[in-house]
Amino acid sequence: MNEITDNTYKDELAVTQPIILDFWAPWCQPCHAIAPTVEAIAAKYQDRIKTYKVNADDNSLLTVKYDVRSLPTLILIQNGRAIDRLVGLVSQTHIET
């Protein structure tokens, strides 16, 4: 899974393919707990969905742009717009739904 930053997001998000942004922070224990699940989803759907990690502490522009207030936050982007979000530690089944 790739990382995306305040400096690279414009190029990475300028695609028609759906994107999942995984907002996390190094100090966030639930973020570490959900990471294997997000990685499994990224691998399972790699042909249909691009998945990126966003360190919320280091990328305040993206954190503010997508109004991230709690971690972990997963945001589904379609055609450059956020269309869904999940906050907190959730199951793989819930994310896939």
C-alpha positions as CSV (number, residue, x, y, z in Angstrom):
1,M,0.0,0.0,0.0
2,N,1.4,3.4,-1.0
3,E,1.5,6.6,1.1
4,I,0.1,9.9,-0.1
5,T,1.1,13.3,1.1
6,D,0.1,16.9,0.9
7,N,2.6,17.3,-1.9
8,T,1.5,14.3,-4.0
9,Y,-2.2,14.0,-3.5
10,K,-3.3,16.1,-6.5
11,D,-1.6,13.7,-9.0
12,E,-2.6,10.5,-7.1
13,L,-6.3,11.5,-6.7
14,A,-6.7,12.7,-10.3
15,V,-8.0,9.3,-11.5
16,T,-11.4,7.8,-12.1
17,Q,-10.7,4.6,-10.2
18,P,-12.1,4.6,-6.6
19,I,-9.6,5.4,-3.9
20,I,-9.5,4.6,-0.2
21,L,-7.6,7.0,2.0
22,D,-6.5,5.5,5.3
23,F,-5.8,8.3,7.7
24,W,-3.6,7.2,10.6
25,A,-0.9,8.3,13.0
26,P,2.1,6.5,14.6
27,W,0.7,7.0,18.1
28,C,-2.8,5.7,17.3
29,Q,-3.2,2.1,18.6
30,P,-6.5,1.5,16.7
31,C,-4.7,2.6,13.6
32,H,-2.1,-0.1,14.0
33,A,-4.9,-2.7,14.8
34,I,-6.8,-1.9,11.6
35,A,-3.7,-1.7,9.4
36,P,-3.6,-5.5,8.5
37,T,-7.3,-5.4,7.6
38,V,-6.8,-2.3,5.3
39,E,-3.7,-4.0,3.7
40,A,-5.8,-7.2,3.1
41,I,-8.5,-5.1,1.4
42,A,-5.9,-3.3,-0.7
43,A,-4.5,-6.6,-1.9
44,K,-7.9,-8.2,-2.5
45,Y,-9.2,-5.2,-4.5
46,Q,-6.0,-3.9,-6.1
47,D,-7.3,-4.2,-9.6
48,R,-10.4,-2.1,-8.8
49,I,-9.5,0.3,-5.9
50,K,-6.4,2.3,-5.1
51,T,-5.5,2.4,-1.4
52,Y,-3.3,5.0,0.2
53,K,-2.1,5.6,3.8
54,V,-2.1,9.2,5.0
55,N,-0.2,10.1,8.1
56,A,-2.6,12.7,9.6
57,D,0.2,14.2,11.8
58,D,2.4,14.9,8.8
59,N,-0.2,15.9,6.2
60,S,-2.4,18.6,7.7
61,L,-3.7,19.8,4.3
62,L,-5.3,16.5,3.5
63,T,-6.5,16.0,7.1
64,V,-8.3,19.4,6.9
65,K,-9.5,18.9,3.3
66,Y,-11.3,15.7,4.2
67,D,-12.4,16.9,7.7
68,V,-10.7,14.1,9.6
69,R,-11.4,14.5,13.3
70,S,-10.7,11.0,14.6
71,L,-8.3,8.2,13.8
72,P,-8.4,5.8,12.1
73,T,-10.6,7.2,9.4
74,L,-11.1,5.5,6.0
75,I,-12.5,7.7,3.2
76,L,-13.8,6.4,-0.1
77,I,-13.1,8.8,-3.0
78,Q,-14.9,8.5,-6.3
79,N,-14.2,11.0,-9.1
80,G,-12.3,13.3,-6.7
81,R,-15.2,13.5,-4.2
82,A,-15.5,11.8,-0.8
83,I,-18.5,9.6,-1.0
84,D,-18.2,7.6,2.2
85,R,-16.2,7.3,5.4
86,L,-15.7,5.0,8.3
87,V,-14.2,6.1,11.6
88,G,-12.7,3.9,14.2
89,L,-11.8,0.3,14.4
90,V,-14.1,-1.7,12.1
91,S,-14.2,-5.2,10.7
92,Q,-13.1,-6.2,7.2
93,T,-16.7,-7.2,6.4
94,H,-17.9,-3.7,7.4
95,I,-15.3,-2.0,5.3
96,E,-16.0,-4.2,2.3
97,T,-19.8,-3.5,2.6
